[in-house]
Amino acid sequence: MAEAFEQELREQLATARRALSDARAASDDEGVVAYEGRVCGLLAIAALHGIDVAD
């Protein structure tokens, strides 16, 4: 179960990082703020559970 949680977290983080990059490329300021928040939230969850997601 822990492996599935970690994998899902990594996938969601990768998706959020791609969306953040896309928002930046499109000069979508609201999207940038939203996806920065999403990435930060996922990083906080990873830290809380001791999951290393360093690039």
N, C-alpha and C positions, 0 to 999 in steps of 0.2 A: 504494500500500500504506500509506503514512504517513497519508493522509487517512482510510482505513478504520480504522486503529488509533486515530486521534484521535477519530473519530466514535463508535466503540465505547466508548472511555474516557469520553467525555462522556455517553453514554447510561447507562453503568453508574453514573457519579457521580450523575446525576439520579435514577436508580432508588434508589440508596442514600440519597440525601438525603430522598426521599419516604418511604422506609421508616423512616428515623430520625425524621422528623416524626410518622409514624403511631405509632411506638413511644412517643414522648413523650406524644402525645395519649392513649394507652391506659395510661399510667403503667407501662409494661413496662420496668423498670429493666435487666433483662438484655438486652432488645432494643436499648435505647438504647446500652448499652456496646458491644454487637456492631456496631451500625451506625455508631457513632462511629469504631470501629476500621476499618471498611470504608471510610468516607469518608476518613479519614486516610491509609490505604494507597493509595487511588486518587489522592489529592492528591500523595502522594509520587511515585507513578509518573508523574503529569503533570509534576511539577517535574523529575524525572530526564530526561524526554524534551523538556523545553523547551516544554511545552504550557500556554498561559495559560488557566486555567479560572476566573478571577475572576468573581464573581457580577455 
